Amino acid sequence: MRDVSEPTPTLEQQIAVGEELSRAGQHAAAIDHVRALIDEAPQVARLWFAYASALDRAGREADAVPAYERALQLGLDETDLPRALLQLGSSLRNLGKHAQAVALLDEACRRFPEHAPLRVFLALARWSAGQPRAALITLLELARQAIDTPEMRAYARAIDSYLDELRAANRP
């Protein structure tokens, strides 16, 4: 029985317990912990995202996919949404659903163009989907935009030229 003088843990604190269990390799305990929270509040999108993440970390991508989809359906905030899309896309890719992963991650990149990890995972999905040229284009575009150093600027024109060449060869 909880001491009534102790403050009730917040939802984020309760989710953090599950994340810590996962990081410690206690995947079953993490999954059970978050699932119990969902049983108490089944309409909380953040809980479904935490549950999907715990399943994913445990290597249970097939179980994680519907949980990610439920979290998205319930509505995640702008902080969790790109992460959930990335993790769902990664899970789809790992399950061999490459076309779905590419479509989802491509749309996520359009919605969150500044979210670099989404673009990295889009490149991986494109590679797995048998689109190595598109994967390379995605990574070169990311590198060109993200790395602003004197060394990169010195090669900007060459990289842009290679990108133009790859894009032209990638057109149907």
Disulfide bonds with the S-S distance in Angstrom:
none
